[in-house]
Amino acid sequence: MNLKKIAHDKRIISFFLSILIITLVTILSLERFPVIGNFTGIFIQEANLGIKNILFTKYGKNEIANKNITIVTIDNKTLSDNEGLGRFQNFKRAYYAKVIDNLKKDGASIVGIDVLFSEKSEEDVTLEKSIKNTGNVILGFSLTEKLYPISIFRENALGIGHFHPKLNTYNSTVYSIIPQERGDRAFSFEVLQKYFQSNTKKDIIPAKLQGMVYQFNGINENIQAPYSSRNARDIFINYLPEGSKFQEISFVDVYNGNYNPNLVKGNIILIGSTATALYDKFNTPSGIQDGIFVHANMINTVLNQKYIVEVERWKELVMLVALTFLLVLFTLYAKNRIFQFLFLLVGFIILFGAEIWYFDISQRLFTLPVQLILIVILTTLFVTGYKYIYEESGKRALKGALSQYLSEELVVNILDKFEEVKLDGKRMNITSFFSDIAGFTSISENMEPEELVHFLSIYLKEVSDIIMHNRGFINKYEGDAVMALWGAFGGDEQEQTILACRSALAQQKKIQDINKEFKKDHGFEISVRMGINKGVAVVGNIGSVGKKIEYTALGDSVNTASRFEGINKLYGTLICVGESVMEESKGFFVFRKLDSIQVKGKEKPVFIYELVGEIGKVPQEKLELIKEFEKALEFYTIGNIVEGRKIFERLYKDFDDAPSLTFLERCGKLIEEGVPEGWQGVYRATEK
């Protein structure tokens, strides 16, 4: 396959453009790629995360705050001097001890305290006693700073876990928590583990999970949490949407015993700061939240079994590659730029909407939405570029070539359907037209070369304008002869035949007009014979590559049209057409049935007709002549030569009708020699 064919094979082009687009998207997505990566890679990652935030916030299916979670907030009320316990700097550990005792008294299952007790104080013994006696306290520590609760707290606590959620590298947003790192559990997972190991009844319906999961040990229920992806170690937090809130009690109210015990009994109690002065806050998909709410949302995700996981990366990549190929392929086949743009726009909306819809129903996250946007943009750019280089240049070249032989209207129509035009040979139903000046050899011999060129220029311009006006394709000039085609570039088959006939009649009328000038300038008039036939032909570029190639038509129907032009000499007619032309356009034109002939080189006879004029424009006298002629022809065909001869003789005498003279001479010969056996009225033409 040569390069030219490859450049126009849309399947091959789709393959190469898809590879190019995927490669570019990959390069643009790599933040460490030289020069551009530092900008585009980071930008794409941050844009993907922005979309991720929207999906987490708007389409996460964890709308309900679990009633088994209650947050005790060290809030502004708690730290106020009037109704609270005073500033946090002066906060006594005895306050925590009393709160723990009150919570235990009212049946708290687990108490997780999001406060780092890493330094000693005078009231440590009081708090130690409460931690030990309640037996349900989970403490936290700083994994990064290696800061742990003092030993007396750590030794008496039910468990400890690190406070640190996983911060995203690009936007410092908390999307997930690593359950266990370096052998240490995260605070929220330690709370969950001990909660599941307690004797409290749990009303949890385990989710049906696939892939890698984190297993909570030592419990009767098969409680699991899926990792965010196959090779990941973190678990996504499915945050509560705006409008949903956890059960909350102010720390000072618990301290004073001023709260509803039902909010405590059997529940996980999380104690943490929400006061403005205590800046324990994190970026989350739904905005800035206090650290205690990050832990609460993680616990809520597991208790509700409402998980978010990523679509497996290899599946997403395969999908993107396949979509790229399909987008490129379908866009290449788009008929015009508006359709191409609409296809890409609608395709993008559908695909992007499908990602949102899929996340909404399955909570499975596509991680490369911006790459999809890039693919659509690059597809638009590359396909537009390809079409401009290979198709627009082709259109410009074709327009320049066709404008010499076709009307502007037809050229525009062909270019609008550029992709449908086959230039390498195609079987088509076309109407072929041939014309030739009668006695041109004698005319040319009596003219100077310059005079002959001037004469032909005038004649060919006039007839060519008429052909192109009637949407015909001038295939070639050979001296005075003209070959034209209708339907070589598609179109309505009946219309092409009508236009060819209309063109022939208009040419004959124009020839009558220009004959006045020819008579005046050159001393003679011309008569032009024309042949029209319709049938199947091979249309396309024909010739020798590298030598000469011509866009033309080949086939028996074309050859027959040429012979019809010459057959006019036998009957003294000007326009001879085939039966297919007559049948398709008889509702528009008047035809005279001329004969049944067997052309040279053909065994099967064909009917030929004279194109007389348009219906409504032919004189009544001519119509009567045609009627009588066809009556005589019928006598002639069935072998009643004598009766036929009488009519032919009368028509010739009264109207000087040339076809009647032809048959008058034939009838005389048949009367003299006798009608052959098996006579069917077929005339055998001996000349092409």
Steps between C-alpha positions, in 0.01 A plus 500: 500500500651834396512809718225673306256218567603487866440875531142454381415176683304628797536183704879518476497874564277442803750249638801731460318810624376306803855392586620858459220639718550241776876564494451876529245463779745274684784750458284790612391302806855425618604769745866403472510515121762759392387859441122456472444237766560732794209712384256272319548194720429689821213692338337179376538331838346797679216518246430129549491558874257789454263266318561240768393753763173559317430129471580436866287794612202478265473132416635312802229263623569543871225749582415383852703564815504170687312524830772294667740794474490799733757779505585682821637834384749716683331803349491875558234451768727262689792743490301807598571658838135547589312178431797283411814361656741774394782520253653187358843590637352464849298190418533249782527129438250454773245641256570210264479256789157621602373496141629143451332391822168659403511335157578161649218541749254556217618194306748629243648209306828660390644841581763629255684813607660709224737676743871430532590447867874493437604716798459438871282709730394509865166332429629201304408257778136611488478449126695173522248368748205586276668346193573184694160470666292561189709267283359639178730793418699523174781755494699640210858579414700690240662260256705766324633672812528180703296651783308249712273527805695474823555143610238487778229596253631277224523196728143537626329598176299242306705592194691775323509609137675768300310816416632563148274456198655472153559845348491523121832618355345758266226670700560381860146367509401201710330241279599193693666345801758222507357244747834370616847641448830370639301267720292779652130544435344832415296655781164447326580136418616431854167639623314277252704193584430532872137587433452181298673299775271636772183325614278773368253389231587627153225548239731484197415336167835407340543630145584264214857591420750409231874545484741562787338570838596593854372244752389593851615216725342321794134556424209280404387715208703491180571872499738615229601824337632511140822676414466791259659298219665165438853599605409773747531496879243769573121501530287785367293706742143536376424838656157606612341745255407853591192501720578173680649527849632271767349496846691755706526591868707783637786380723391734779147358489631147547721630778195650671279201425273718291431273199274225367635159615344335194765671288763305692367154577672232290661759277846590380585829667764719337647787700680773307540871450281719280575832667628777278812547710597133472597470135475125446363524146542323166406559138231255392304465171212693657716772657702553818399270786624441854716194544244330725247511214749340262528206742123496544443486123741209466321310777164591346613362162580160653192480724271587207699278263488776237834473323662678209760317293688584183437328169798275435762704318558249220129489423485878490800518268355239264173692496677829422698343215186342352304824538781694336497272197120514470489878545767550235338253260148639528626859485694424183180373342303810604359666188573859599665701773174586674404132523855420611487762776153391612608136504801575721298730725216253544747214530690681773181585689383139478837357605551746783141452607553124487794532740286698744208259457725199553646653815151588619366145469812300588724739699785396272722792411661574162829669578582652159207725401725785387685259272164430338452874444851520351422210268190679369695825450793330327263294286341824382838657423658202326196397298445860391867521403484173308186604316654834411823347369360200314139587431487878470806497276335223302182703478689805379677298232179328400312829490761650272482203267122461500427870453619465140243230426215546750263771611584675826183357657605144417857561617369622838271197523787262426728666754225481763501124442876481454540188713242314293670572169698197384776591258654155466227333293142418592206340321229762462179558308579803285368686197757541221487770233696532175483773238676555169477762225377345177753537218760659725787362291381691194445811708849489649663448161352825374612712796831645610633351829448827689151533359423139594620551857286813531200317359542204739556727799167672444312177435651303790453785747131530418421128523725455806319775689169329430629159614641643822186705561309172489743347752683284251865400523697575183721196484704584193534696177633331189515764232139596442366197691377533858453223756300581813369298791211537741507310829877445501507645853172350619162665529142424401500257205181625335606861539832437324321359195258792486787749528692328220197518269431861594864585434491339154188694400647825633819440302303448179315824561826685569653354182214652301589837652876480442446372145392851411844625606680210331308564177597863514867450601586172330236452235359173633277350766568195717291201596585317820404137561453379858462162668376433854488169686464390859645192666764354728859611447825501694574859601830615646865577438617294205847503352864429579636613835780747442403547136149620435188446709153612396176504694257341257243227447540165327241243411257371242242767583756773426602341168136468403441872561788573264345276234162667544668827405628347175171322425335839451656497153278208398178679585583866446429572868689718747448332839482121532441342841470152649188337639610550863525875443156509340337297778638717781421836343191438286293698748700810407590466132355392167679207335461335162565128482751470217599139461615171646864461411784260560813712537832369380658260748171429682264209459197635684301771320408824676225753444607850412304822526523854373482767770261752344435761769345577837138409561281803432755661267473267198260623226183297446599439138821333619308287749269379220804418288650293784173314548480412130868410485473255791188350333700444183789359705263245653394383151866483404592296810231236451592460133214696339749694295253626241274673755795638684652634179183691416513693826877563483458630145223738603696631801806565290298671229295717739762578767836426338556265797852353487429180703202428269733524200734244662217252545354578158827388344512187719142410413574531129794262534294250705217506245752441227699223677229363728466495879754260656377200696467566875464872439466711818579839358855510644752705310863387514734798516830431326675818617593606851 
